[in-house]
Each structure stands twice: as C-alpha cells, then as structure tokens.
Amino acid sequence: MSKHEAMRLAKLAYLDRAPPAYQAPYYWSHLSVIGDSSELDVLSPNKPTTYVLPLALILLGFVGLLYWSRRNSRD
C-alpha cells in the first residue's frame, strides 16, 4: 500500500468516526502526503538494519548494565 493510499484511508476513517464539529479540514488536513509517496520497505528481511540495529542496541544496553553494576559494586 502506498503512503498516499494509506493516508487517504486514514483520513476517510477519521471522517467516519469524528463528530461533525471535528470534520472541518482544520482537523484532517495534516493527513496528506507531501513528497515521495512510494511504499516504505522498512522491514525487508534483506536489509541488515532489520536485525543489526536491534541487536546493537541490546548489546549496548548489556554492556552499559555490566559497566553500571561493576561500578556500583566497587563503592
């Protein structure tokens, strides 16, 4: 699904659920795409960022926890 189509569906869903007082363009005009509206391929299994970034963050957290626990055990 393209960004344009997703935002269009979000706007229509908002207009279906919003009370009449909130159906003015002031409240839904931010639901429009400006720029490239092609699909995002964020969670592609072929991209290393799919698994490298979460693993790096976990490793960094583990190293920080070890550093913190050793620093506090000396005091």
KOLRO-582119 format. One record per atom (N, C-alpha, C, CB): residue in one letter; residue number from 1; x, y, z; atom name. Coordinates in steps of 0.2 Angstrom, whole numbers, plus 5000, padded with zeros to 4 digits. Glycine has a CB too. Example, Ala and Ser with C-alpha at 12.3 -4.5 7.8 and 13.67 -1.06 7.14 Angstrom:
<site type="A" seq="1" X="5066" Y="4972" Z="5039" atom="N"/>
<site type="A" seq="1" X="5062" Y="4978" Z="5039" atom="CA"/>
<site type="A" seq="1" X="5066" Y="4984" Z="5039" atom="C"/>
<site type="A" seq="1" X="5057" Y="4978" Z="5045" atom="CB"/>
<site type="S" seq="2" X="5064" Y="4989" Z="5035" atom="N"/>
<site type="S" seq="2" X="5068" Y="4995" Z="5036" atom="CA"/>
<site type="S" seq="2" X="5064" Y="5000" Z="5039" atom="C"/>
<site type="S" seq="2" X="5070" Y="4997" Z="5029" atom="CB"/>
***
This chain:
<site type="M" seq="1" X="5004" Y="4994" Z="5000" atom="N"/>
<site type="M" seq="1" X="5000" Y="5000" Z="5000" atom="CA"/>
<site type="M" seq="1" X="5004" Y="5006" Z="5000" atom="C"/>
<site type="M" seq="1" X="4995" Y="5000" Z="5006" atom="CB"/>
<site type="S" seq="2" X="5003" Y="5011" Z="4996" atom="N"/>
<site type="S" seq="2" X="5007" Y="5017" Z="4995" atom="CA"/>
<site type="S" seq="2" X="5005" Y="5022" Z="5001" atom="C"/>
<site type="S" seq="2" X="5006" Y="5021" Z="4989" atom="CB"/>
<site type="K" seq="3" X="5010" Y="5026" Z="5002" atom="N"/>
<site type="K" seq="3" X="5009" Y="5031" Z="5008" atom="CA"/>
<site type="K" seq="3" X="5002" Y="5035" Z="5006" atom="C"/>
<site type="K" seq="3" X="5015" Y="5036" Z="5009" atom="CB"/>
<site type="H" seq="4" X="5002" Y="5037" Z="5000" atom="N"/>
<site type="H" seq="4" X="4996" Y="5041" Z="4998" atom="CA"/>
<site type="H" seq="4" X="4989" Y="5037" Z="5000" atom="C"/>
<site type="H" seq="4" X="4996" Y="5043" Z="4991" atom="CB"/>
<site type="E" seq="5" X="4989" Y="5031" Z="4998" atom="N"/>
<site type="E" seq="5" X="4983" Y="5027" Z="4999" atom="CA"/>
<site type="E" seq="5" X="4982" Y="5026" Z="5006" atom="C"/>
<site type="E" seq="5" X="4983" Y="5020" Z="4995" atom="CB"/>
<site type="A" seq="6" X="4987" Y="5025" Z="5010" atom="N"/>
<site type="A" seq="6" X="4986" Y="5024" Z="5017" atom="CA"/>
<site type="A" seq="6" X="4984" Y="5030" Z="5021" atom="C"/>
<site type="A" seq="6" X="4993" Y="5022" Z="5021" atom="CB"/>
<site type="M" seq="7" X="4987" Y="5036" Z="5019" atom="N"/>
<site type="M" seq="7" X="4984" Y="5042" Z="5022" atom="CA"/>
<site type="M" seq="7" X="4977" Y="5044" Z="5020" atom="C"/>
<site type="M" seq="7" X="4989" Y="5048" Z="5020" atom="CB"/>
<site type="R" seq="8" X="4975" Y="5042" Z="5014" atom="N"/>
<site type="R" seq="8" X="4968" Y="5043" Z="5011" atom="CA"/>
<site type="R" seq="8" X="4964" Y="5039" Z="5015" atom="C"/>
<site type="R" seq="8" X="4968" Y="5042" Z="5004" atom="CB"/>
<site type="L" seq="9" X="4965" Y="5033" Z="5017" atom="N"/>
<site type="L" seq="9" X="4961" Y="5028" Z="5021" atom="CA"/>
<site type="L" seq="9" X="4961" Y="5031" Z="5028" atom="C"/>
<site type="L" seq="9" X="4964" Y="5021" Z="5020" atom="CB"/>
<site type="A" seq="10" X="4966" Y="5033" Z="5031" atom="N"/>
<site type="A" seq="10" X="4966" Y="5036" Z="5037" atom="CA"/>
<site type="A" seq="10" X="4962" Y="5042" Z="5038" atom="C"/>
<site type="A" seq="10" X="4973" Y="5038" Z="5040" atom="CB"/>
<site type="K" seq="11" X="4962" Y="5046" Z="5033" atom="N"/>
<site type="K" seq="11" X="4958" Y="5052" Z="5033" atom="CA"/>
<site type="K" seq="11" X="4950" Y="5050" Z="5032" atom="C"/>
<site type="K" seq="11" X="4959" Y="5057" Z="5027" atom="CB"/>
<site type="L" seq="12" X="4949" Y="5045" Z="5028" atom="N"/>
<site type="L" seq="12" X="4942" Y="5043" Z="5027" atom="CA"/>
<site type="L" seq="12" X="4939" Y="5040" Z="5034" atom="C"/>
<site type="L" seq="12" X="4941" Y="5038" Z="5022" atom="CB"/>
<site type="A" seq="13" X="4944" Y="5036" Z="5037" atom="N"/>
<site type="A" seq="13" X="4942" Y="5033" Z="5043" atom="CA"/>
<site type="A" seq="13" X="4941" Y="5038" Z="5049" atom="C"/>
<site type="A" seq="13" X="4947" Y="5028" Z="5046" atom="CB"/>
<site type="Y" seq="14" X="4945" Y="5043" Z="5049" atom="N"/>
<site type="Y" seq="14" X="4944" Y="5049" Z="5053" atom="CA"/>
<site type="Y" seq="14" X="4937" Y="5052" Z="5052" atom="C"/>
<site type="Y" seq="14" X="4950" Y="5054" Z="5053" atom="CB"/>
<site type="L" seq="15" X="4936" Y="5054" Z="5046" atom="N"/>
<site type="L" seq="15" X="4930" Y="5057" Z="5044" atom="CA"/>
<site type="L" seq="15" X="4923" Y="5053" Z="5046" atom="C"/>
<site type="L" seq="15" X="4929" Y="5059" Z="5037" atom="CB"/>
<site type="D" seq="16" X="4924" Y="5046" Z="5046" atom="N"/>
<site type="D" seq="16" X="4918" Y="5042" Z="5048" atom="CA"/>
<site type="D" seq="16" X="4917" Y="5042" Z="5055" atom="C"/>
<site type="D" seq="16" X="4920" Y="5035" Z="5045" atom="CB"/>
<site type="R" seq="17" X="4923" Y="5043" Z="5059" atom="N"/>
<site type="R" seq="17" X="4922" Y="5042" Z="5066" atom="CA"/>
<site type="R" seq="17" X="4922" Y="5049" Z="5070" atom="C"/>
<site type="R" seq="17" X="4928" Y="5038" Z="5069" atom="CB"/>
<site type="A" seq="18" X="4924" Y="5054" Z="5067" atom="N"/>
<site type="A" seq="18" X="4924" Y="5061" Z="5070" atom="CA"/>
<site type="A" seq="18" X="4917" Y="5064" Z="5071" atom="C"/>
<site type="A" seq="18" X="4928" Y="5066" Z="5066" atom="CB"/>
<site type="P" seq="19" X="4916" Y="5067" Z="5076" atom="N"/>
<site type="P" seq="19" X="4909" Y="5071" Z="5077" atom="CA"/>
<site type="P" seq="19" X="4909" Y="5077" Z="5072" atom="C"/>
<site type="P" seq="19" X="4909" Y="5074" Z="5084" atom="CB"/>
<site type="P" seq="20" X="4903" Y="5079" Z="5070" atom="N"/>
<site type="P" seq="20" X="4903" Y="5084" Z="5065" atom="CA"/>
<site type="P" seq="20" X="4907" Y="5090" Z="5066" atom="C"/>
<site type="P" seq="20" X="4895" Y="5086" Z="5064" atom="CB"/>
<site type="A" seq="21" X="4908" Y="5092" Z="5072" atom="N"/>
<site type="A" seq="21" X="4912" Y="5098" Z="5074" atom="CA"/>
<site type="A" seq="21" X="4919" Y="5097" Z="5072" atom="C"/>
<site type="A" seq="21" X="4911" Y="5100" Z="5081" atom="CB"/>
<site type="Y" seq="22" X="4921" Y="5091" Z="5072" atom="N"/>
<site type="Y" seq="22" X="4928" Y="5090" Z="5070" atom="CA"/>
<site type="Y" seq="22" X="4930" Y="5087" Z="5063" atom="C"/>
<site type="Y" seq="22" X="4931" Y="5085" Z="5075" atom="CB"/>
<site type="Q" seq="23" X="4925" Y="5088" Z="5059" atom="N"/>
<site type="Q" seq="23" X="4926" Y="5086" Z="5052" atom="CA"/>
<site type="Q" seq="23" X="4928" Y="5091" Z="5047" atom="C"/>
<site type="Q" seq="23" X="4919" Y="5083" Z="5049" atom="CB"/>
<site type="A" seq="24" X="4930" Y="5097" Z="5050" atom="N"/>
<site type="A" seq="24" X="4932" Y="5103" Z="5046" atom="CA"/>
<site type="A" seq="24" X="4939" Y="5101" Z="5044" atom="C"/>
<site type="A" seq="24" X="4932" Y="5109" Z="5050" atom="CB"/>
<site type="P" seq="25" X="4942" Y="5104" Z="5038" atom="N"/>
<site type="P" seq="25" X="4948" Y="5102" Z="5035" atom="CA"/>
<site type="P" seq="25" X="4954" Y="5104" Z="5040" atom="C"/>
<site type="P" seq="25" X="4950" Y="5106" Z="5029" atom="CB"/>
<site type="Y" seq="26" X="4953" Y="5108" Z="5045" atom="N"/>
<site type="Y" seq="26" X="4957" Y="5110" Z="5050" atom="CA"/>
<site type="Y" seq="26" X="4960" Y="5104" Z="5054" atom="C"/>
<site type="Y" seq="26" X="4954" Y="5115" Z="5055" atom="CB"/>
<site type="Y" seq="27" X="4955" Y="5099" Z="5055" atom="N"/>
<site type="Y" seq="27" X="4957" Y="5094" Z="5059" atom="CA"/>
<site type="Y" seq="27" X="4960" Y="5088" Z="5055" atom="C"/>
<site type="Y" seq="27" X="4951" Y="5091" Z="5063" atom="CB"/>
<site type="W" seq="28" X="4959" Y="5087" Z="5049" atom="N"/>
<site type="W" seq="28" X="4961" Y="5082" Z="5045" atom="CA"/>
<site type="W" seq="28" X="4966" Y="5083" Z="5039" atom="C"/>
<site type="W" seq="28" X="4955" Y="5078" Z="5042" atom="CB"/>
<site type="S" seq="29" X="4967" Y="5090" Z="5038" atom="N"/>
<site type="S" seq="29" X="4972" Y="5092" Z="5033" atom="CA"/>
<site type="S" seq="29" X="4979" Y="5089" Z="5034" atom="C"/>
<site type="S" seq="29" X="4972" Y="5099" Z="5032" atom="CB"/>
<site type="H" seq="30" X="4981" Y="5088" Z="5040" atom="N"/>
<site type="H" seq="30" X="4988" Y="5085" Z="5041" atom="CA"/>
<site type="H" seq="30" X="4988" Y="5078" Z="5038" atom="C"/>
<site type="H" seq="30" X="4990" Y="5085" Z="5048" atom="CB"/>
<site type="L" seq="31" X="4983" Y="5075" Z="5036" atom="N"/>
<site type="L" seq="31" X="4983" Y="5068" Z="5034" atom="CA"/>
<site type="L" seq="31" X="4984" Y="5068" Z="5026" atom="C"/>
<site type="L" seq="31" X="4977" Y="5064" Z="5036" atom="CB"/>
<site type="S" seq="32" X="4989" Y="5071" Z="5024" atom="N"/>
<site type="S" seq="32" X="4990" Y="5072" Z="5017" atom="CA"/>
<site type="S" seq="32" X="4998" Y="5071" Z="5016" atom="C"/>
<site type="S" seq="32" X="4988" Y="5078" Z="5013" atom="CB"/>
<site type="V" seq="33" X="5000" Y="5068" Z="5010" atom="N"/>
<site type="V" seq="33" X="5007" Y="5066" Z="5009" atom="CA"/>
<site type="V" seq="33" X="5010" Y="5072" Z="5005" atom="C"/>
<site type="V" seq="33" X="5007" Y="5059" Z="5005" atom="CB"/>
<site type="I" seq="34" X="5016" Y="5074" Z="5007" atom="N"/>
<site type="I" seq="34" X="5020" Y="5079" Z="5003" atom="CA"/>
<site type="I" seq="34" X="5026" Y="5076" Z="5001" atom="C"/>
<site type="I" seq="34" X="5020" Y="5086" Z="5007" atom="CB"/>
<site type="G" seq="35" X="5028" Y="5075" Z="4995" atom="N"/>
<site type="G" seq="35" X="5034" Y="5072" Z="4993" atom="CA"/>
<site type="G" seq="35" X="5033" Y="5065" Z="4990" atom="C"/>
<site type="G" seq="35" X="5039" Y="5072" Z="4999" atom="CB"/>
<site type="D" seq="36" X="5038" Y="5061" Z="4991" atom="N"/>
<site type="D" seq="36" X="5038" Y="5054" Z="4988" atom="CA"/>
<site type="D" seq="36" X="5033" Y="5050" Z="4992" atom="C"/>
<site type="D" seq="36" X="5045" Y="5051" Z="4989" atom="CB"/>
<site type="S" seq="37" X="5028" Y="5047" Z="4988" atom="N"/>
<site type="S" seq="37" X="5023" Y="5043" Z="4990" atom="CA"/>
<site type="S" seq="37" X="5024" Y="5036" Z="4989" atom="C"/>
<site type="S" seq="37" X="5016" Y="5046" Z="4988" atom="CB"/>
<site type="S" seq="38" X="5030" Y="5034" Z="4987" atom="N"/>
<site type="S" seq="38" X="5031" Y="5027" Z="4986" atom="CA"/>
<site type="S" seq="38" X="5031" Y="5023" Z="4993" atom="C"/>
<site type="S" seq="38" X="5037" Y="5026" Z="4982" atom="CB"/>
<site type="E" seq="39" X="5030" Y="5016" Z="4992" atom="N"/>
<site type="E" seq="39" X="5030" Y="5012" Z="4998" atom="CA"/>
<site type="E" seq="39" X="5036" Y="5012" Z="5002" atom="C"/>
<site type="E" seq="39" X="5028" Y="5005" Z="4996" atom="CB"/>
<site type="L" seq="40" X="5036" Y="5011" Z="5008" atom="N"/>
<site type="L" seq="40" X="5042" Y="5011" Z="5013" atom="CA"/>
<site type="L" seq="40" X="5043" Y="5003" Z="5013" atom="C"/>
<site type="L" seq="40" X="5040" Y="5014" Z="5020" atom="CB"/>
<site type="D" seq="41" X="5050" Y="5002" Z="5013" atom="N"/>
<site type="D" seq="41" X="5052" Y="4995" Z="5013" atom="CA"/>
<site type="D" seq="41" X="5056" Y="4994" Z="5019" atom="C"/>
<site type="D" seq="41" X="5056" Y="4992" Z="5007" atom="CB"/>
<site type="V" seq="42" X="5053" Y="4995" Z="5025" atom="N"/>
<site type="V" seq="42" X="5057" Y="4996" Z="5031" atom="CA"/>
<site type="V" seq="42" X="5059" Y="4989" Z="5034" atom="C"/>
<site type="V" seq="42" X="5053" Y="5000" Z="5036" atom="CB"/>
<site type="L" seq="43" X="5055" Y="4985" Z="5034" atom="N"/>
<site type="L" seq="43" X="5056" Y="4978" Z="5037" atom="CA"/>
<site type="L" seq="43" X="5057" Y="4973" Z="5033" atom="C"/>
<site type="L" seq="43" X="5050" Y="4976" Z="5042" atom="CB"/>
<site type="S" seq="44" X="5061" Y="4974" Z="5027" atom="N"/>
<site type="S" seq="44" X="5063" Y="4969" Z="5022" atom="CA"/>
<site type="S" seq="44" X="5068" Y="4965" Z="5026" atom="C"/>
<site type="S" seq="44" X="5065" Y="4972" Z="5016" atom="CB"/>
<site type="P" seq="45" X="5067" Y="4958" Z="5025" atom="N"/>
<site type="P" seq="45" X="5072" Y="4954" Z="5028" atom="CA"/>
<site type="P" seq="45" X="5079" Y="4954" Z="5025" atom="C"/>
<site type="P" seq="45" X="5070" Y="4946" Z="5028" atom="CB"/>
<site type="N" seq="46" X="5079" Y="4957" Z="5019" atom="N"/>
<site type="N" seq="46" X="5086" Y="4958" Z="5016" atom="CA"/>
<site type="N" seq="46" X="5090" Y="4964" Z="5018" atom="C"/>
<site type="N" seq="46" X="5085" Y="4958" Z="5008" atom="CB"/>
<site type="K" seq="47" X="5087" Y="4968" Z="5022" atom="N"/>
<site type="K" seq="47" X="5091" Y="4974" Z="5024" atom="CA"/>
<site type="K" seq="47" X="5094" Y="4972" Z="5031" atom="C"/>
<site type="K" seq="47" X="5086" Y="4980" Z="5025" atom="CB"/>
<site type="P" seq="48" X="5100" Y="4974" Z="5032" atom="N"/>
<site type="P" seq="48" X="5104" Y="4972" Z="5038" atom="CA"/>
<site type="P" seq="48" X="5101" Y="4976" Z="5044" atom="C"/>
<site type="P" seq="48" X="5111" Y="4973" Z="5037" atom="CB"/>
<site type="T" seq="49" X="5098" Y="4982" Z="5043" atom="N"/>
<site type="T" seq="49" X="5095" Y="4986" Z="5048" atom="CA"/>
<site type="T" seq="49" X="5089" Y="4982" Z="5052" atom="C"/>
<site type="T" seq="49" X="5093" Y="4993" Z="5046" atom="CB"/>
<site type="T" seq="50" X="5087" Y="4977" Z="5048" atom="N"/>
<site type="T" seq="50" X="5081" Y="4974" Z="5051" atom="CA"/>
<site type="T" seq="50" X="5083" Y="4970" Z="5058" atom="C"/>
<site type="T" seq="50" X="5078" Y="4969" Z="5046" atom="CB"/>
<site type="Y" seq="51" X="5089" Y="4968" Z="5058" atom="N"/>
<site type="Y" seq="51" X="5092" Y="4964" Z="5064" atom="CA"/>
<site type="Y" seq="51" X="5098" Y="4967" Z="5067" atom="C"/>
<site type="Y" seq="51" X="5093" Y="4957" Z="5062" atom="CB"/>
<site type="V" seq="52" X="5102" Y="4971" Z="5063" atom="N"/>
<site type="V" seq="52" X="5108" Y="4973" Z="5066" atom="CA"/>
<site type="V" seq="52" X="5107" Y="4979" Z="5071" atom="C"/>
<site type="V" seq="52" X="5113" Y="4976" Z="5060" atom="CB"/>
<site type="L" seq="53" X="5102" Y="4983" Z="5069" atom="N"/>
<site type="L" seq="53" X="5101" Y="4989" Z="5074" atom="CA"/>
<site type="L" seq="53" X="5098" Y="4986" Z="5081" atom="C"/>
<site type="L" seq="53" X="5097" Y="4994" Z="5071" atom="CB"/>
<site type="P" seq="54" X="5093" Y="4982" Z="5081" atom="N"/>
<site type="P" seq="54" X="5091" Y="4980" Z="5087" atom="CA"/>
<site type="P" seq="54" X="5096" Y="4976" Z="5091" atom="C"/>
<site type="P" seq="54" X="5084" Y="4975" Z="5086" atom="CB"/>
<site type="L" seq="55" X="5100" Y="4972" Z="5088" atom="N"/>
<site type="L" seq="55" X="5105" Y="4968" Z="5091" atom="CA"/>
<site type="L" seq="55" X="5110" Y="4973" Z="5094" atom="C"/>
<site type="L" seq="55" X="5108" Y="4963" Z="5087" atom="CB"/>
<site type="A" seq="56" X="5112" Y="4978" Z="5090" atom="N"/>
<site type="A" seq="56" X="5117" Y="4983" Z="5093" atom="CA"/>
<site type="A" seq="56" X="5114" Y="4986" Z="5099" atom="C"/>
<site type="A" seq="56" X="5119" Y="4988" Z="5087" atom="CB"/>
<site type="L" seq="57" X="5108" Y="4988" Z="5099" atom="N"/>
<site type="L" seq="57" X="5105" Y="4992" Z="5105" atom="CA"/>
<site type="L" seq="57" X="5105" Y="4987" Z="5111" atom="C"/>
<site type="L" seq="57" X="5098" Y="4994" Z="5103" atom="CB"/>
<site type="I" seq="58" X="5103" Y="4981" Z="5110" atom="N"/>
<site type="I" seq="58" X="5103" Y="4976" Z="5115" atom="CA"/>
<site type="I" seq="58" X="5110" Y="4975" Z="5118" atom="C"/>
<site type="I" seq="58" X="5100" Y="4969" Z="5113" atom="CB"/>
<site type="L" seq="59" X="5115" Y="4974" Z="5114" atom="N"/>
<site type="L" seq="59" X="5122" Y="4974" Z="5116" atom="CA"/>
<site type="L" seq="59" X="5124" Y="4980" Z="5120" atom="C"/>
<site type="L" seq="59" X="5127" Y="4972" Z="5110" atom="CB"/>
<site type="L" seq="60" X="5123" Y="4986" Z="5117" atom="N"/>
<site type="L" seq="60" X="5125" Y="4992" Z="5120" atom="CA"/>
<site type="L" seq="60" X="5121" Y="4992" Z="5127" atom="C"/>
<site type="L" seq="60" X="5123" Y="4998" Z="5116" atom="CB"/>
<site type="G" seq="61" X="5115" Y="4990" Z="5128" atom="N"/>
<site type="G" seq="61" X="5112" Y="4990" Z="5134" atom="CA"/>
<site type="G" seq="61" X="5115" Y="4985" Z="5139" atom="C"/>
<site type="G" seq="61" X="5105" Y="4989" Z="5133" atom="CB"/>
<site type="F" seq="62" X="5117" Y="4980" Z="5137" atom="N"/>
<site type="F" seq="62" X="5120" Y="4974" Z="5141" atom="CA"/>
<site type="F" seq="62" X="5127" Y="4977" Z="5143" atom="C"/>
<site type="F" seq="62" X="5121" Y="4968" Z="5137" atom="CB"/>
<site type="V" seq="63" X="5131" Y="4980" Z="5139" atom="N"/>
<site type="V" seq="63" X="5137" Y="4982" Z="5141" atom="CA"/>
<site type="V" seq="63" X="5136" Y="4988" Z="5146" atom="C"/>
<site type="V" seq="63" X="5141" Y="4985" Z="5135" atom="CB"/>
<site type="G" seq="64" X="5132" Y="4992" Z="5145" atom="N"/>
<site type="G" seq="64" X="5130" Y="4998" Z="5150" atom="CA"/>
<site type="G" seq="64" X="5128" Y="4995" Z="5156" atom="C"/>
<site type="G" seq="64" X="5125" Y="5002" Z="5147" atom="CB"/>
<site type="L" seq="65" X="5124" Y="4990" Z="5156" atom="N"/>
<site type="L" seq="65" X="5122" Y="4987" Z="5163" atom="CA"/>
<site type="L" seq="65" X="5128" Y="4984" Z="5166" atom="C"/>
<site type="L" seq="65" X="5116" Y="4982" Z="5161" atom="CB"/>
<site type="L" seq="66" X="5132" Y="4980" Z="5163" atom="N"/>
<site type="L" seq="66" X="5138" Y="4977" Z="5166" atom="CA"/>
<site type="L" seq="66" X="5143" Y="4983" Z="5169" atom="C"/>
<site type="L" seq="66" X="5142" Y="4973" Z="5161" atom="CB"/>
<site type="Y" seq="67" X="5144" Y="4988" Z="5165" atom="N"/>
<site type="Y" seq="67" X="5148" Y="4994" Z="5167" atom="CA"/>
<site type="Y" seq="67" X="5145" Y="4997" Z="5174" atom="C"/>
<site type="Y" seq="67" X="5149" Y="4999" Z="5162" atom="CB"/>
<site type="W" seq="68" X="5138" Y="4998" Z="5174" atom="N"/>
<site type="W" seq="68" X="5135" Y="5001" Z="5179" atom="CA"/>
<site type="W" seq="68" X="5135" Y="4996" Z="5186" atom="C"/>
<site type="W" seq="68" X="5128" Y="5002" Z="5178" atom="CB"/>
<site type="S" seq="69" X="5134" Y="4990" Z="5185" atom="N"/>
<site type="S" seq="69" X="5134" Y="4985" Z="5190" atom="CA"/>
<site type="S" seq="69" X="5141" Y="4985" Z="5193" atom="C"/>
<site type="S" seq="69" X="5132" Y="4978" Z="5188" atom="CB"/>
<site type="R" seq="70" X="5146" Y="4984" Z="5189" atom="N"/>
<site type="R" seq="70" X="5153" Y="4984" Z="5192" atom="CA"/>
<site type="R" seq="70" X="5155" Y="4990" Z="5195" atom="C"/>
<site type="R" seq="70" X="5158" Y="4982" Z="5186" atom="CB"/>
<site type="R" seq="71" X="5153" Y="4996" Z="5192" atom="N"/>
<site type="R" seq="71" X="5155" Y="5002" Z="5196" atom="CA"/>
<site type="R" seq="71" X="5151" Y="5003" Z="5202" atom="C"/>
<site type="R" seq="71" X="5153" Y="5008" Z="5191" atom="CB"/>
<site type="N" seq="72" X="5145" Y="5001" Z="5203" atom="N"/>
<site type="N" seq="72" X="5142" Y="5001" Z="5209" atom="CA"/>
<site type="N" seq="72" X="5144" Y="4996" Z="5214" atom="C"/>
<site type="N" seq="72" X="5134" Y="5000" Z="5208" atom="CB"/>
<site type="S" seq="73" X="5147" Y="4990" Z="5212" atom="N"/>
<site type="S" seq="73" X="5149" Y="4985" Z="5217" atom="CA"/>
<site type="S" seq="73" X="5156" Y="4987" Z="5220" atom="C"/>
<site type="S" seq="73" X="5150" Y="4978" Z="5213" atom="CB"/>
<site type="R" seq="74" X="5160" Y="4992" Z="5217" atom="N"/>
<site type="R" seq="74" X="5166" Y="4994" Z="5220" atom="CA"/>
<site type="R" seq="74" X="5165" Y="4999" Z="5226" atom="C"/>
<site type="R" seq="74" X="5170" Y="4997" Z="5215" atom="CB"/>
<site type="D" seq="75" X="5159" Y="5002" Z="5225" atom="N"/>
<site type="D" seq="75" X="5158" Y="5008" Z="5231" atom="CA"/>
<site type="D" seq="75" X="5155" Y="5005" Z="5237" atom="C"/>
<site type="D" seq="75" X="5153" Y="5013" Z="5228" atom="CB"/>
***
